Amino acid sequence: GINAEYGSKRIDFEDPTNLMLARIGYALVEIISGITMFYIHNEILKSNNSKRIEVNKQQQQFTIPFGRNKNSNGEKEFITVDEYDKREHKTQIQQILIRILVTSVLHFYWNFSIPLVIQIVSV
């Protein structure tokens, strides 16, 4: 985080070559992330694990983008491992999409280049 921000301040983003390299690096990181999620999705579909486990019951239809949903009343539910994996995978996909949206808005709308470098290093 801090090292990436410090390093990105030393990069001249006024140079079109540096800016294009940062954009390409960011795009590659997100493509690799998407390929990884696709692979995980296929593995979940292949596993078809019907073992039942006890988990915290989800109270919300949406997830908190930058954190874990906390179950306030401690209710438990029994679901299959397959269903649990699908829920977690959906949460990861949502977090990736939000990350892409926020980084894109910061970069293309407000012309900040530092988020590109931070995402390249942190992902």
N, C-alpha and C positions, 0 to 999 in steps of 0.2 A: 503494500500500500504506500507507505511513506517513501520507500526507496524508489518505487515506480514513479511517484509524483515528482521526486527530486530529479530523477533521471530524465523524465519527460520535459522538465523545464530547461534542460541543457540541449534538447533537440530543437532545431529551428523549423517550426511548422510553417513558416512563411515560404520555405523552399518547397515547391510543388512535389519534388521527388520524395522528400521525407514524409510529407502528408499522404502521398499515394502509398508509400510503403507501410505506414501505420494503418491505413484503411485496408490494405491487402492482408496484413497480419491479423487485424481484427476479424475480417471476413473468414480467413482460414481457421481461426480459433472457433468461431461460431459454426462453421461447417463441420469441423471435427466433433464439436459438441453435439450437433444434430445427428451425425452418423453414429455416435456413441449411443444416443437416445434411441435411434432406430434399431440398433443391435440389441439393446436391452429390451425394447418392446418385443422383438422377435423371440428372444429368450423367454420372456414371460409367457408369450403365447404357446411356446413349445413345452414349457414346464407342466402346465395344467395340474398344479399341486392342489389337491383337494383336502389336505390336512387342515383342520380347524384350529385357530389360535384365538386367544383373548386379547383384544386391543381396546384402547380408549375410544369411546363412541364419538364420532364426528358430529358436532352440533351445527356447523356452518356449511353452507353450500359452496363457499369460496374459501380460499386459503390466504393467509397473511403473506404478502410477497417476500418480505425479508426476514421471516422468522417462522417458527413452528406454531401451529395452532395449539393453544393450551385448552385442555378440557377442564372447565371450572367446577363441574359437579362430580367428576370422577366416575361417571357411568362407563360400564364396560359392555362390549358386544363380542360375539363370536363370529368370525368370518374365516373364509379360506385363505390360505397363504397366497393363492393366485389373486384373489380380490384385493388383499392388502398390497401386493406388489403393484397391481394396476393403479390403486389409489396413490401410492408413493410416486410412481412413474408420472402420473398426471400432474402431481404437485411439482415435480422436477421440470416438466415441460413448461408449466405456467411460469416458473421462476426464470427459465431461460428466455421465454418470450418477453417477460417484463424487463429483464436485463437488456435485451436487444432494443426494446422500445425506448427505455430511458437513455441508454447510450446513444442511440440514433438521434433522439430529440436534442440531447446536449450537444452532439457534434454538428448535426446538419442545421438545426434551427438556431442555436445560440453560438455556433462556431467554436465550441470548446474541443480541443484535440486531446487533452490530457485523459479524458475517460477512455479513449481508444487504447492508450498505452496501459492504463491501469487494468482494463479488462483483459488485454493480451497477457499480462503478467499474472493476474490473479486467477484466471480460469485455468 
